[in-house]
Amino acid sequence: MSAPLTITYNRQTPAPELVERLAEHLMIGGLAVVPTDTVYALIGDATAEPAAQAIFQLKNRAEDQALPVFVDDARSLERWYIRLRPKYRPLAEAFWPGALILVLPVWPGFYLRVGGDGKSVGVRATLEPIIYKVMRKANRYVYATSANPTGVEPAACDIAAWLESSENGQVMWLKPEDSFAPGPVSSVVDLTGTMPLATRIGAIAEDRLKKVVPDLQVRL
């Protein structure tokens, strides 16, 4: 057990040296805790099996619960064999970048290491500067799971104590210079079935989602 490497930085304009350092850290299998527009996220290289295994272990999360990933925008999804059907593109157009996870089907050839059944993946776009820049630098998606152990609400998690109690010594914690207050979690809409299904209502309210997709079903 040891204290995580903690780095204080300018959230709006992260230094290029920090972006490069973080990209290199993720590409060798390291993890990082970073702020987002919702809560602190635990990120890692979404193409790397060791990073996925480290996150499942650190969060005490079952591997059949697939990890969501951050994407830079909807246009890059096909390159990663992720399918966003045209009729649901208005959801991405309305709420991305932002606090909406879309669970999407994947095509054969999908190779992100997210766990689950391998048939779908949850994705959301963010313009959080450090995440957006590191994805562009490393030319890959990163995990978008919240920084907390399973069963603990993100806002209630003592991140320092959690990381110190873990056996994973490869976690960087990036803390903004200004104070950071976690907000509501992302809303989640599953688009893998015959009907769009909201499985979590968070930062984006049900009525806002239904204005874009009137046939949205809700099952929390």
PAZAPA-4460 file (N, C-alpha, C; in steps of 0.05 Angstrom, whole numbers, plus 32768, in hexadecimal, padded with zeros to 4 digits):
% residues 220
    n_x    n_y    n_z   ca_x   ca_y   ca_z    c_x    c_y    c_z   seq   type   mol
   8011   7FE8   8000   8000   8000   8000   8011   8019   8000     1      M     A
   800B   802C   7FF0   8019   8045   7FEE   8007   805B   7FE4     2      S     A
   800F   8074   7FEA   7FFF   808B   7FE1   8001   808D   7FC3     3      A     A
   7FEC   8094   7FB5   7FED   8097   7F98   7FFE   80AF   7F90     4      P     A
   8009   80AF   7F78   8016   80C6   7F6E   8001   80DB   7F67     5      L     A
   8002   80F1   7F76   7FEE   8106   7F73   7FFA   811E   7F65     6      T     A
   7FED   8128   7F50   7FF7   813F   7F40   7FE1   8154   7F3F     7      I     A
   7FE8   816C   7F47   7FD5   8182   7F45   7FDA   8191   7F2B     8      T     A
   7FC4   8197   7F1D   7FC8   81A3   7F02   7FB2   81B6   7EFC     9      Y     A
   7FB6   81C6   7EE6   7FA2   81D9   7EDC   7F8F   81C9   7ECB    10      N     A
   7F76   81C7   7ED5   7F62   81B6   7EC8   7F5B   81BF   7EAC    11      R     A
   7F59   81D9   7EA8   7F50   81E4   7E8F   7F66   81E3   7E7A    12      Q     A
   7F7F   81E7   7E82   7F95   81E6   7E6F   7FAC   81D5   7E7A    13      T     A
   7FA8   81BB   7E7A   7FBD   81A9   7E83   7FD7   81AC   7E73    14      P     A
   7FED   81AC   7E80   8007   81B0   7E72   800C   8199   7E5F    15      A     A
   8017   819E   7E47   801D   8189   7E34   802F   8173   7E40    16      P     A
   8041   817B   7E52   8053   8167   7E5F   8043   8154   7E70    17      E     A
   802D   815E   7E7C   801D   814C   7E8D   800C   813A   7E7B    18      L     A
   8002   8144   7E65   7FF3   8133   7E52   8004   811D   7E48    19      V     A
   801D   8123   7E40   802F   810F   7E36   8036   80FA   7E4C    20      E     A
   803B   8104   7E64   8041   80F2   7E7A   802A   80DF   7E80    21      R     A
   8011   80EA   7E80   7FFA   80D9   7E85   7FF6   80C5   7E6F    22      L     A
   7FF9   80CE   7E56   7FF6   80BB   7E3F   8009   80A4   7E41    23      A     A
   8022   80AA   7E48   8036   8095   7E4A   802F   8082   7E62    24      E     A
   8026   808E   7E77   801E   807E   7E8F   8008   806A   7E88    25      H     A
   7FF3   8074   7E79   7FDD   8063   7E72   7FE6   804D   7E5E    26      L     A
   7FF8   8054   7E4C   8000   8041   7E37   8011   802A   7E41    27      M     A
   801C   802D   7E5A   802B   8017   7E66   801A   8008   7E7A    28      I     A
   7FFF   800D   7E7A   7FED   7FFF   7E8B   7FE6   800D   7EA5    29      G     A
   7FEF   8025   7EA9   7FE8   8034   7EC1   7FCC   803F   7EC0    30      G     A
   7FC2   8047   7ED8   7FA7   8052   7EDA   7FAA   806E   7EE5    31      L     A
   7F94   807E   7EE3   7F94   8099   7EEE   7F78   80A1   7EF7    32      A     A
   7F77   80B0   7F0C   7F5E   80BC   7F15   7F5E   80D9   7F0C    33      V     A
   7F4A   80E1   7EFD   7F49   80FC   7EF3   7F2C   8108   7EF6    34      V     A
   7F2A   8122   7EF8   7F0F   812E   7EFB   7F01   812E   7EE0    35      P     A
   7EE7   812D   7EE0   7ED7   8130   7EC8   7EC0   8143   7ECD    36      T     A
   7EAE   8145   7EB9   7E97   8157   7EBC   7E82   814B   7ECF    37      D     A
   7E87   8132   7ED9   7E74   8126   7EEC   7E83   8120   7F06    38      T     A
   7E92   810A   7F06   7EA1   8102   7F1E   7EBD   80FC   7F17    39      V     A
   7ECE   80F5   7F2B   7EE9   80EC   7F24   7EE7   80D2   7F15    40      Y     A
   7EF7   80CF   7F00   7EF7   80B6   7EF0   7F11   80A7   7EF4    41      A     A
   7F0F   808D   7EF2   7F27   807C   7EF2   7F2C   8074   7ED5    42      L     A
   7F41   807D   7EC9   7F46   8078   7EAD   7F5E   8066   7EA8    43      I     A
   7F5F   8059   7E91   7F75   8048   7E89   7F72   8043   7E6C    44      G     A
   7F86   8037   7E60   7F86   8031   7E43   7F71   801B   7E3D    45      D     A
   7F5D   8022   7E2E   7F47   8010   7E29   7F4D   7FFA   7E16    46      A     A
   7F66   7FFA   7E0B   7F6E   7FE4   7DF9   7F7F   7FCF   7E09    47      T     A
   7F84   7FD4   7E22   7F98   7FC4   7E31   7F8A   7FB2   7E46    48      A     A
   7F8D   7F98   7E43   7F81   7F86   7E56   7F8C   7F8A   7E72    49      E     A
   7FA6   7F8F   7E76   7FB0   7F93   7E92   7FA2   7FAB   7E9F    50      P     A
   7F9D   7FC0   7E90   7F90   7FD7   7E9C   7F73   7FD0   7EA4    51      A     A
   7F65   7FC1   7E93   7F4A   7FB9   7E9A   7F4A   7FA8   7EB3    52      A     A
   7F5C   7F95   7EB5   7F5E   7F84   7ECC   7F64   7F94   7EE5    53      Q     A
   7F75   7FA7   7EE3   7F7C   7FB8   7EFA   7F64   7FC8   7F04    54      A     A
   7F54   7FD2   7EF1   7F3C   7FE1   7EF9   7F27   7FCF   7F06    55      I     A
   7F23   7FB7   7EFA   7F10   7FA5   7F07   7F18   7F9E   7F23    56      F     A
   7F32   7F9A   7F27   7F3C   7F93   7F42   7F3A   7FAA   7F55    57      Q     A
   7F42   7FC2   7F4C   7F42   7FD9   7F5D   7F26   7FE1   7F65    58      L     A
   7F13   7FDF   7F53   7EF7   7FE6   7F59   7EE8   7FCF   7F66    59      K     A
   7EF4   7FB7   7F67   7EE6   7F9F   7F6F   7ECC   7F9C   7F5F    60      N     A
   7ED0   7F9E   7F45   7EB9   7F9E   7F32   7EBA   7F83   7F23    61      R     A
   7EA3   7F77   7F20   7EA1   7F5E   7F11   7EA7   7F62   7EF4    62      A     A
   7EB5   7F50   7EE8   7EBE   7F53   7ECC   7EA7   7F51   7EB8    63      E     A
   7E90   7F47   7EC1   7E79   7F46   7EAF   7E6B   7F61   7EAD    64      D     A
   7E74   7F74   7EBE   7E69   7F90   7EBD   7E7D   7FA0   7EAC    65      Q     A
   7E77   7FA3   7E92   7E8A   7FAF   7E80   7E91   7FCC   7E88    66      A     A
   7EAA   7FD4   7E83   7EB3   7FEE   7E89   7EAC   8002   7E73    67      L     A
   7EA1   8019   7E79   7E9C   802D   7E65   7EB6   803B   7E5C    68      P     A
   7EB5   8048   7E45   7ECD   8056   7E3B   7EC6   8072   7E33    69      V     A
   7EDA   8084   7E35   7ED8   809F   7E2A   7EDF   809E   7E0C    70      F     A
   7ED1   80AE   7DFC   7ED8   80B1   7DE0   7EDB   80CE   7DDA    71      V     A
   7EE9   80D4   7DC4   7EED   80F1   7DBE   7ED4   80FD   7DB1    72      D     A
   7EC7   80ED   7D9F   7EAE   80F6   7D92   7EA1   80DE   7D84    73      D     A
   7E89   80E2   7D7B   7E7A   80CC   7D6F   7E86   80C3   7D54    74      A     A
   7E95   80D5   7D47   7EA0   80CE   7D2D   7EB5   80B8   7D2E    75      R     A
   7EC1   80B5   7D45   7ED7   80A1   7D48   7ECD   8085   7D4F    76      S     A
   7EB3   8082   7D55   7EA9   8069   7D5F   7EAD   8052   7D4B    77      L     A
   7EA8   8056   7D32   7EAA   8041   7D1E   7EC6   8036   7D1C    78      E     A
   7EDA   8048   7D20   7EF6   803F   7D1F   7EFC   802A   7D34    79      R     A
   7EEC   802B   7D4A   7EF0   8018   7D60   7EDB   8002   7D60    80      W     A
   7ECD   7FFF   7D49   7EB9   7FEA   7D46   7EA2   7FEC   7D59    81      Y     A
   7E9A   8005   7D5E   7E83   800B   7D6F   7E6D   8017   7D5E    82      I     A
   7E55   800D   7D61   7E3F   8015   7D4F   7E2B   8028   7D5D    83      R     A
   7E28   8040   7D52   7E14   8053   7D5B   7E00   8056   7D43    84      L     A
   7DE9   804A   7D46   7DD5   804B   7D30   7DCD   8068   7D2A    85      R     A
   7DC9   806E   7D10   7DC2   808A   7D09   7DAB   8096   7D18    86      P     A
   7D96   8086   7D1E   7D7F   8091   7D2B   7D84   8099   7D48    87      K     A
   7D9B   8090   7D53   7DA2   8098   7D6E   7DB8   80AC   7D70    88      Y     A
   7DC2   80B4   7D58   7DD7   80C9   7D58   7DCE   80E3   7D65    89      R     A
   7DB4   80EA   7D64   7DAC   8103   7D71   7DB2   8103   7D8F    90      P     A
   7DB3   80EC   7D9C   7DBA   80EC   7DB8   7DD7   80F5   7DBC    91      L     A
   7DE9   80EB   7DAC   7E05   80F4   7DAD   7E07   8112   7DA6    92      A     A
   7DF8   811A   7D91   7DFA   8136   7D89   7DEF   8149   7D9E    93      E     A
   7DDB   8140   7DAD   7DCF   8151   7DC2   7DDF   8152   7DDC    94      A     A
   7DEB   813C   7DE3   7DF7   813A   7DFE   7E15   8134   7DFF    95      F     A
   7E21   8131   7DE8   7E3F   812E   7DE8   7E4C   8147   7DDE    96      W     A
   7E62   814F   7DEA   7E6E   8143   7E02   7E5D   8149   7E1A    97      P     A
   7E5B   8136   7E2C   7E4B   813A   7E44   7E46   8120   7E53    98      G     A
   7E34   8122   7E66   7E30   810D   7E7A   7E1C   80F8   7E71    99      A     A
   7E20   80EC   7E5A   7E0E   80D7   7E4F   7E1F   80C0   7E45   100      L     A
   7E1A   80A9   7E51   7E27   8090   7E47   7E13   8082   7E35   101      I     A
   7E1B   807C   7E1D   7E0B   806C   7E0A   7E17   8050   7E09   102      L     A
   7E06   803C   7E0F   7E0F   8020   7E0D   7E08   8017   7DF0   103      V     A
   7E1D   8011   7DE1   7E1B   800C   7DC5   7E24   7FF0   7DBD   104      L     A
   7E18   7FE4   7DA8   7E22   7FCB   7D9E   7E3C   7FCE   7D90   105      P     A
   7E4B   7FB8   7D8F   7E65   7FB9   7D81   7E65   7FA5   7D6A   106      V     A
   7E77   7FAB   7D57   7E7A   7F99   7D40   7E90   7F85   7D45   107      W     A
   7E91   7F6F   7D35   7EA8   7F5D   7D36   7EC1   7F6C   7D31   108      P     A
   7ED6   7F67   7D40   7EEF   7F76   7D3E   7EF3   7F89   7D56   109      G     A
   7EDD   7F8D   7D65   7EDF   7F9E   7D7D   7EF5   7F93   7D90   110      F     A
   7F08   7FA3   7D98   7F1E   7F99   7DA8   7F24   7FA9   7DC1   111      Y     A
   7F12   7FBB   7DC9   7F16   7FC9   7DE3   7F12   7FB5   7DF9   112      L     A
   7F23   7FB7   7E0E   7F22   7FA3   7E23   7F11   7FAD   7E3A   113      R     A
   7EF6   7FA9   7E37   7EE4   7FB5   7E4A   7ED5   7FA1   7E5C   114      V     A
   7ED9   7F87   7E57   7ECB   7F73   7E67   7EAE   7F70   7E5C   115      G     A
   7E9D   7F65   7E6C   7E81   7F61   7E63   7E7F   7F4A   7E50   116      G     A
   7E6B   7F4B   7E3F   7E66   7F35   7E2C   7E73   7F39   7E11   117      D     A
   7E80   7F50   7E0E   7E8E   7F56   7DF4   7E7B   7F5E   7DDE   118      G     A
   7E61   7F62   7DE4   7E4E   7F69   7DCF   7E47   7F86   7DCF   119      K     A
   7E4F   7F95   7DE4   7E47   7FB1   7DE6   7E5C   7FC0   7DF8   120      S     A
   7E5A   7FDA   7DF7   7E6C   7FEB   7E07   7E5E   8005   7E0D   121      V     A
   7E62   8010   7E25   7E58   802A   7E2C   7E6C   803F   7E25   122      G     A
   7E64   8054   7E18   7E76   8069   7E0F   7E6A   8085   7E15   123      V     A
   7E7C   8097   7E1B   7E73   80B3   7E1D   7E8A   80C6   7E15   124      R     A
   7E83   80DC   7E08   7E97   80EF   7DFF   7E9B   8104   7E15   125      A     A
   7EB3   810D   7E17   7EBA   8122   7E2B   7ECD   8135   7E1E   126      T     A
   7ECB   814E   7E27   7EDF   8162   7E20   7EEF   816A   7E38   127      L     A
   7EEE   8159   7E4D   7F00   815E   7E64   7F1C   8160   7E59   128      E     A
   7F2A   8177   7E5B   7F42   817B   7E4D   7F58   8165   7E50   129      P     A
   7F5D   815C   7E68   7F72   8149   7E6C   7F6B   812E   7E5F   130      I     A
   7F52   8126   7E60   7F49   810D   7E54   7F4A   810F   7E35   131      I     A
   7F3E   8124   7E2B   7F3D   8128   7E0E   7F59   8129   7E02   132      Y     A
   7F6B   8138   7E0F   7F86   813B   7E04   7F95   8121   7E06   133      K     A
   7F92   8112   7E1C   7FA1   80F9   7E1E   7F97   80E4   7E0A   134      V     A
   7F7D   80E4   7E04   7F73   80D1   7DF0   7F7F   80D8   7DD5   135      M     A
   7F80   80F1   7DCE   7F8C   80FA   7DB5   7FAA   80F3   7DB4   136      R     A
   7FB7   80F8   7DCA   7FD4   80F2   7DCB   7FD9   80D4   7DC8   137      K     A
   7FCA   80C4   7DD6   7FCF   80A7   7DD5   7FC1   8099   7DBE   138      A     A
   7FAE   80A7   7DB1   7F9F   809D   7D9A   7F8F   8084   7DA2   139      N     A
   7F82   8085   7DB9   7F71   806F   7DC2   7F5D   8079   7DD7   140      R     A
   7F48   8069   7DDB   7F34   806F   7DEF   7F3F   8068   7E0A   141      Y     A
   7F32   8074   7E1F   7F39   806D   7E3B   7F20   8066   7E4A   142      V     A
   7F23   8056   7E5F   7F0C   804E   7E6F   7F00   8067   7E7C   143      Y     A
   7EE5   8064   7E81   7ED6   807B   7E8C   7EC7   8073   7EA5   144      A     A
   7ED2   8061   7EB5   7EC4   8059   7ECD   7EC9   806C   7EE4   145      T     A
   7EB7   806E   7EF7   7EBA   8080   7F0D   7ED0   8076   7F20   146      S     A
   7EDD   8088   7F2E   7EF3   8082   7F40   7EE8   807C   7F5C   147      A     A
   7EDF   8064   7F5F   7ED4   805B   7F79   7ED1   803D   7F78   148      N     A
   7ED3   802F   7F8F   7ECE   8013   7F90   7EB0   800D   7F8B   149      P     A
   7EAA   7FF6   7F80   7E8E   7FEE   7F7C   7E7F   7FEE   7F96   150      T     A
   7E67   7FFA   7F95   7E56   7FFC   7FAD   7E59   8015   7FBD   151      G     A
   7E6C   8026   7FB5   7E70   8040   7FC3   7E69   8056   7FAF   152      V     A
   7E59   8069   7FB7   7E51   807F   7FA6   7E6A   8090   7FA0   153      E     A
   7E6E   8099   7F87   7E85   80A9   7F80   7E8A   80C1   7F93   154      P     A
   7E75   80CF   7F99   7E78   80E7   7FA9   7E80   80E1   7FC6   155      A     A
   7E7B   80C8   7FCF   7E81   80C0   7FEA   7E9C   80B2   7FEC   156      A     A
   7EAA   80AE   7FD6   7EC3   809F   7FD6   7EDA   80B0   7FE0   157      C     A
   7EE9   80A7   7FF3   7F02   80B3   7FFB   7F18   80A8   7FE9   158      D     A
   7F1D   80B7   7FD3   7F2F   80AC   7FBE   7F4B   80A7   7FC9   159      I     A
   7F55   80B9   7FD9   7F70   80B5   7FE4   7F72   809B   7FF4   160      A     A
   7F5F   8097   8006   7F60   807F   8016   7F5C   8066   8005   161      A     A
   7F4A   8068   7FF2   7F45   8051   7FE0   7F5E   8049   7FD1   162      W     A
   7F6B   805C   7FC5   7F83   8056   7FB6   7F9A   804C   7FC8   163      L     A
   7F9D   8058   7FDF   7FB2   8050   7FF2   7FAE   8033   7FFB   164      E     A
   7F95   802A   7FFD   7F8F   800F   8007   7F92   7FFA   7FF1   165      S     A
   7F95   8002   7FD8   7F97   7FEF   7FC2   7FB4   7FE5   7FBF   166      S     A
   7FB6   7FD0   7FB0   7FD1   7FC5   7FAB   7FDB   7FCE   7F90   167      E     A
   7FCC   7FDF   7F82   7FD5   7FE9   7F68   7FE4   8003   7F6C   168      N     A
   7FFE   8002   7F67   800F   8019   7F6B   8012   802A   7F52   169      G     A
   8002   8024   7F3D   8005   8032   7F23   7FED   8044   7F1E   170      Q     A
   7FE4   8053   7F32   7FCD   8065   7F2F   7FD7   8081   7F34   171      V     A
   7FD3   8093   7F20   7FD8   80AF   7F24   7FBE   80BD   7F2B   172      M     A
   7FBF   80D1   7F3C   7FA7   80E0   7F43   7FAC   80FD   7F3B   173      W     A
   7F9D   8106   7F27   7FA0   8121   7F1D   7F8A   8132   7F2B   174      L     A
   7F93   8145   7F3B   7F80   8156   7F4A   7F82   8173   7F3F   175      K     A
   7F6B   817F   7F37   7F6C   819A   7F2D   7F74   81AE   7F43   176      P     A
   7F81   81C4   7F39   7F8A   81D8   7F4C   7F72   81E4   7F5B   177      E     A
   7F5C   81E8   7F4D   7F44   81F2   7F5A   7F35   81DB   7F66   178      D     A
   7F23   81E1   7F79   7F14   81CC   7F86   7F02   81BE   7F71   179      S     A
   7EFD   81A4   7F76   7EED   8194   7F64   7ED7   8187   7F74   180      F     A
   7EBE   818D   7F6D   7EA7   8181   7F7A   7E99   816E   7F67   181      A     A
   7E98   8154   7F6D   7E8B   8141   7F5B   7E6E   8149   7F57   182      P     A
   7E64   8145   7F3E   7E48   814A   7F38   7E39   8130   7F35   183      G     A
   7E21   8132   7F2A   7E11   8119   7F25   7E1F   8107   7F12   184      P     A
   7E1B   80ED   7F14   7E26   80D9   7F02   7E19   80DC   7EE6   185      V     A
   7E25   80CF   7ED3   7E1B   80D0   7EB8   7E00   80C1   7EB6   186      S     A
   7DEF   80C9   7EA4   7DD8   80B9   7E9D   7DE1   80A3   7E89   187      S     A
   7DD2   808D   7E89   7DDA   8076   7E77   7DC2   806E   7E67   188      V     A
   7DC6   806C   7E4C   7DB1   8063   7E3A   7DBC   804B   7E2A   189      V     A
   7DAE   8035   7E2C   7DB6   801C   7E1E   7DA8   801C   7E02   190      D     A
   7DB9   801B   7DED   7DAF   801B   7DD2   7DB4   8000   7DC4   191      L     A
   7DB7   7FEB   7DD3   7DBD   7FD1   7DC7   7DA4   7FC1   7DC0   192      T     A
   7D8D   7FC9   7DCA   7D75   7FBA   7DC6   7D63   7FC6   7DB0   193      G     A
   7D4A   7FBD   7DB0   7D37   7FC7   7D9C   7D2C   7FE3   7DA3   194      T     A
   7D2E   7FEA   7DBD   7D24   8004   7DC6   7D3A   8011   7DD7   195      M     A
   7D3D   802B   7DD6   7D51   8038   7DE7   7D48   8036   7E04   196      P     A
   7D5B   8030   7E16   7D54   802B   7E32   7D67   803A   7E44   197      L     A
   7D5B   804C   7E54   7D6B   805A   7E69   7D6E   8048   7E81   198      A     A
   7D87   8041   7E88   7D8C   8030   7E9F   7D96   8040   7EB8   199      T     A
   7D9C   8059   7EB3   7DA4   806A   7ECA   7D9E   8087   7EC2   200      R     A
   7D90   8095   7ED3   7D8B   80B2   7ECF   7D9D   80C1   7EE2   201      I     A
   7DB0   80D0   7ED7   7DC2   80DF   7EE8   7DC2   80FC   7EE0   202      G     A
   7DD8   8106   7ED5   7DDB   8123   7ED0   7DC7   812C   7EBA   203      A     A
   7DBF   811B   7EA8   7DAC   8123   7E93   7D91   8117   7E9A   204      I     A
   7D7E   8128   7E9E   7D63   8120   7EA7   7D54   8110   7E92   205      A     A
   7D41   8100   7E9B   7D31   80F0   7E8A   7D22   8100   7E75   206      E     A
   7D17   8117   7E7D   7D07   8127   7E69   7D19   8132   7E53   207      D     A
   7D32   8138   7E5A   7D44   8142   7E45   7D4B   812C   7E31   208      R     A
   7D4F   8114   7E3B   7D55   80FE   7E2A   7D3D   80F8   7E17   209      L     A
   7D25   80F9   7E23   7D0D   80F2   7E13   7D07   8108   7DFE   210      K     A
   7D10   8120   7E02   7D0D   8134   7DED   7D1C   812C   7DD4   211      K     A
   7D31   811E   7DD7   7D42   8115   7DC0   7D39   80FA   7DB6   212      V     A
   7D32   80E8   7DC8   7D29   80CD   7DC1   7D0F   80C8   7DCF   213      V     A
   7CF8   80CF   7DC3   7CDE   80CD   7DD0   7CD7   80B1   7DD9   214      P     A
   7CE1   809C   7DCB   7CD9   8081   7DD2   7CEB   8074   7DE7   215      D     A
   7CFB   8085   7DF5   7D0D   807B   7E0A   7CFD   806D   7E20   216      L     A
   7D06   8055   7E27   7CFB   8047   7E3E   7D0E   804B   7E56   217      Q     A
   7D04   8049   7E6E   7D14   804D   7E86   7D11   8034   7E98   218      V     A
   7D28   8029   7E9F   7D28   8012   7EB1   7D40   8015   7EC3   219      R     A
   7D3C   8020   7EDB   7D52   8026   7EEE   7D57   800F   7F01   220      L     A
***
